[in-house]
Amino acid sequence: MPLVEKITETRNKKSNDIDSKSVREILELINAEDAAVAGAVKKALDPIEDFVRLTVKTFHSGGRLFYVGSGTSGRLGVLDAAECPPTFSVEPSLVQGIIAGGREALVKSIENAEDNLLEGRASVEKAGVTAKDTILGISTSSATPFVLAALARAAELKASTGLLVCNEKEKPEYIDVLIPVIVGPEVITGSTRMKAGTATKLVLNMITTTAMIKLNKTYGNLMVDLKALNQKLWDRGTRIIQEFVPLDYESARELLTAARGEVKTAIVMARCSRDFRSAKSMLDQCGGSLRKVIG
């Protein structure tokens, strides 16, 4: 399909004369276009739900989630993966990002990398993707060769596959779940770092956050599986403990220290009068669910 026929490559009539507008008018136009992104994501909730269920099943089976993309899409995948360990205390290997062009592409544009079919297939093999894993390709254009080749190879390896796009697309036979988020033409024609990028960030946040909730990484909306690794997280962890245990700030901080920075373990230690090892054992027996341990 020629690029001109793709929604992400068509001109946005609302911004045809954007260069003649004032700074305020440009900002208002961009803001108005951005406001439609959440609605486009809402229309895709069914396939997003299907993919989240697939991801949760993968995690429960000992598998991993991989994102694969190029340019903005690849960077957003790497970003979401990188934020999972500090937020949910998971191993960095559980969610991983693959970007066309490798690490250098995170800080420097390597535009031709997205066309390399062989590297797309090789990237999946280098990552050690297996039948236990799930891989989500991110291609706002819906046709990035590197991404599609990676997904095809992942399917050959019997991994579960998904594809996030911002154009209308028939589901390829090697894709288990197609997620179309149609945000329409960009304010600057073809600049998919804008609405398409925003939509991608929203969807990836939804996928990993929902999956982690289903892995018992939260209690209500509290980040109880947090592990304190810096001053901000020590403070947040201490305050979370105070939500569950009637302690002043300093005492809660001491409890968190005794729990080696593990908030969930600290709460069980206090609520169930257990030492560190016993508290962790109780959590393990309940699949890491704090709710099951303390009610």
QUILIN-V102416 format. One record per residue. N is the residue number from 0. RES is the residue in three letters. SS is DSSP state (A for helix, B for strand, O for the rest). Layout:
BEGIN
n=N res=RES ss=SS
n=N res=RES ss=SS
END
This chain:
BEGIN
n=0 res=MET ss=O
n=1 res=PRO ss=O
n=2 res=LEU ss=A
n=3 res=VAL ss=A
n=4 res=GLU ss=A
n=5 res=LYS ss=O
n=6 res=ILE ss=A
n=7 res=THR ss=A
n=8 res=GLU ss=A
n=9 res=THR ss=O
n=10 res=ARG ss=O
n=11 res=ASN ss=O
n=12 res=LYS ss=A
n=13 res=LYS ss=A
n=14 res=SER ss=A
n=15 res=ASN ss=O
n=16 res=ASP ss=O
n=17 res=ILE ss=A
n=18 res=ASP ss=A
n=19 res=SER ss=A
n=20 res=LYS ss=O
n=21 res=SER ss=O
n=22 res=VAL ss=A
n=23 res=ARG ss=A
n=24 res=GLU ss=A
n=25 res=ILE ss=A
n=26 res=LEU ss=A
n=27 res=GLU ss=A
n=28 res=LEU ss=A
n=29 res=ILE ss=A
n=30 res=ASN ss=A
n=31 res=ALA ss=A
n=32 res=GLU ss=A
n=33 res=ASP ss=A
n=34 res=ALA ss=O
n=35 res=ALA ss=O
n=36 res=VAL ss=A
n=37 res=ALA ss=A
n=38 res=GLY ss=A
n=39 res=ALA ss=A
n=40 res=VAL ss=A
n=41 res=LYS ss=A
n=42 res=LYS ss=A
n=43 res=ALA ss=O
n=44 res=LEU ss=A
n=45 res=ASP ss=A
n=46 res=PRO ss=A
n=47 res=ILE ss=A
n=48 res=GLU ss=A
n=49 res=ASP ss=A
n=50 res=PHE ss=A
n=51 res=VAL ss=A
n=52 res=ARG ss=A
n=53 res=LEU ss=A
n=54 res=THR ss=A
n=55 res=VAL ss=A
n=56 res=LYS ss=A
n=57 res=THR ss=A
n=58 res=PHE ss=A
n=59 res=HIS ss=A
n=60 res=SER ss=O
n=61 res=GLY ss=O
n=62 res=GLY ss=O
n=63 res=ARG ss=O
n=64 res=LEU ss=B
n=65 res=PHE ss=B
n=66 res=TYR ss=B
n=67 res=VAL ss=B
n=68 res=GLY ss=B
n=69 res=SER ss=O
n=70 res=GLY ss=A
n=71 res=THR ss=A
n=72 res=SER ss=A
n=73 res=GLY ss=A
n=74 res=ARG ss=A
n=75 res=LEU ss=A
n=76 res=GLY ss=A
n=77 res=VAL ss=A
n=78 res=LEU ss=A
n=79 res=ASP ss=A
n=80 res=ALA ss=A
n=81 res=ALA ss=A
n=82 res=GLU ss=A
n=83 res=CYS ss=A
n=84 res=PRO ss=A
n=85 res=PRO ss=A
n=86 res=THR ss=A
n=87 res=PHE ss=A
n=88 res=SER ss=O
n=89 res=VAL ss=O
n=90 res=GLU ss=O
n=91 res=PRO ss=O
n=92 res=SER ss=O
n=93 res=LEU ss=O
n=94 res=VAL ss=B
n=95 res=GLN ss=B
n=96 res=GLY ss=B
n=97 res=ILE ss=B
n=98 res=ILE ss=B
n=99 res=ALA ss=O
n=100 res=GLY ss=O
n=101 res=GLY ss=O
n=102 res=ARG ss=A
n=103 res=GLU ss=A
n=104 res=ALA ss=A
n=105 res=LEU ss=A
n=106 res=VAL ss=O
n=107 res=LYS ss=O
n=108 res=SER ss=O
n=109 res=ILE ss=O
n=110 res=GLU ss=A
n=111 res=ASN ss=A
n=112 res=ALA ss=A
n=113 res=GLU ss=A
n=114 res=ASP ss=A
n=115 res=ASN ss=O
n=116 res=LEU ss=A
n=117 res=LEU ss=A
n=118 res=GLU ss=A
n=119 res=GLY ss=A
n=120 res=ARG ss=A
n=121 res=ALA ss=A
n=122 res=SER ss=A
n=123 res=VAL ss=A
n=124 res=GLU ss=A
n=125 res=LYS ss=A
n=126 res=ALA ss=O
n=127 res=GLY ss=O
n=128 res=VAL ss=O
n=129 res=THR ss=O
n=130 res=ALA ss=O
n=131 res=LYS ss=O
n=132 res=ASP ss=O
n=133 res=THR ss=B
n=134 res=ILE ss=B
n=135 res=LEU ss=B
n=136 res=GLY ss=B
n=137 res=ILE ss=B
n=138 res=SER ss=O
n=139 res=THR ss=O
n=140 res=SER ss=O
n=141 res=SER ss=O
n=142 res=ALA ss=O
n=143 res=THR ss=O
n=144 res=PRO ss=A
n=145 res=PHE ss=A
n=146 res=VAL ss=A
n=147 res=LEU ss=A
n=148 res=ALA ss=A
n=149 res=ALA ss=A
n=150 res=LEU ss=A
n=151 res=ALA ss=A
n=152 res=ARG ss=A
n=153 res=ALA ss=A
n=154 res=ALA ss=A
n=155 res=GLU ss=A
n=156 res=LEU ss=O
n=157 res=LYS ss=O
n=158 res=ALA ss=O
n=159 res=SER ss=B
n=160 res=THR ss=B
n=161 res=GLY ss=B
n=162 res=LEU ss=B
n=163 res=LEU ss=B
n=164 res=VAL ss=B
n=165 res=CYS ss=O
n=166 res=ASN ss=O
n=167 res=GLU ss=O
n=168 res=LYS ss=O
n=169 res=GLU ss=O
n=170 res=LYS ss=O
n=171 res=PRO ss=O
n=172 res=GLU ss=O
n=173 res=TYR ss=O
n=174 res=ILE ss=O
n=175 res=ASP ss=O
n=176 res=VAL ss=B
n=177 res=LEU ss=B
n=178 res=ILE ss=B
n=179 res=PRO ss=B
n=180 res=VAL ss=O
n=181 res=ILE ss=O
n=182 res=VAL ss=O
n=183 res=GLY ss=O
n=184 res=PRO ss=O
n=185 res=GLU ss=O
n=186 res=VAL ss=O
n=187 res=ILE ss=O
n=188 res=THR ss=O
n=189 res=GLY ss=O
n=190 res=SER ss=O
n=191 res=THR ss=O
n=192 res=ARG ss=O
n=193 res=MET ss=O
n=194 res=LYS ss=A
n=195 res=ALA ss=A
n=196 res=GLY ss=A
n=197 res=THR ss=A
n=198 res=ALA ss=A
n=199 res=THR ss=A
n=200 res=LYS ss=A
n=201 res=LEU ss=A
n=202 res=VAL ss=A
n=203 res=LEU ss=A
n=204 res=ASN ss=A
n=205 res=MET ss=A
n=206 res=ILE ss=A
n=207 res=THR ss=A
n=208 res=THR ss=A
n=209 res=THR ss=A
n=210 res=ALA ss=A
n=211 res=MET ss=A
n=212 res=ILE ss=A
n=213 res=LYS ss=A
n=214 res=LEU ss=O
n=215 res=ASN ss=O
n=216 res=LYS ss=O
n=217 res=THR ss=O
n=218 res=TYR ss=B
n=219 res=GLY ss=O
n=220 res=ASN ss=O
n=221 res=LEU ss=B
n=222 res=MET ss=O
n=223 res=VAL ss=O
n=224 res=ASP ss=O
n=225 res=LEU ss=O
n=226 res=LYS ss=B
n=227 res=ALA ss=O
n=228 res=LEU ss=O
n=229 res=ASN ss=O
n=230 res=GLN ss=A
n=231 res=LYS ss=A
n=232 res=LEU ss=A
n=233 res=TRP ss=A
n=234 res=ASP ss=A
n=235 res=ARG ss=A
n=236 res=GLY ss=A
n=237 res=THR ss=A
n=238 res=ARG ss=A
n=239 res=ILE ss=A
n=240 res=ILE ss=A
n=241 res=GLN ss=A
n=242 res=GLU ss=A
n=243 res=PHE ss=A
n=244 res=VAL ss=O
n=245 res=PRO ss=O
n=246 res=LEU ss=O
n=247 res=ASP ss=O
n=248 res=TYR ss=A
n=249 res=GLU ss=A
n=250 res=SER ss=A
n=251 res=ALA ss=A
n=252 res=ARG ss=A
n=253 res=GLU ss=A
n=254 res=LEU ss=A
n=255 res=LEU ss=A
n=256 res=THR ss=A
n=257 res=ALA ss=A
n=258 res=ALA ss=O
n=259 res=ARG ss=O
n=260 res=GLY ss=O
n=261 res=GLU ss=B
n=262 res=VAL ss=A
n=263 res=LYS ss=A
n=264 res=THR ss=A
n=265 res=ALA ss=A
n=266 res=ILE ss=A
n=267 res=VAL ss=A
n=268 res=MET ss=A
n=269 res=ALA ss=A
n=270 res=ARG ss=A
n=271 res=CYS ss=A
n=272 res=SER ss=O
n=273 res=ARG ss=O
n=274 res=ASP ss=O
n=275 res=PHE ss=A
n=276 res=ARG ss=A
n=277 res=SER ss=A
n=278 res=ALA ss=A
n=279 res=LYS ss=A
n=280 res=SER ss=A
n=281 res=MET ss=A
n=282 res=LEU ss=A
n=283 res=ASP ss=A
n=284 res=GLN ss=A
n=285 res=CYS ss=O
n=286 res=GLY ss=O
n=287 res=GLY ss=O
n=288 res=SER ss=O
n=289 res=LEU ss=A
n=290 res=ARG ss=A
n=291 res=LYS ss=A
n=292 res=VAL ss=A
n=293 res=ILE ss=A
n=294 res=GLY ss=O
END
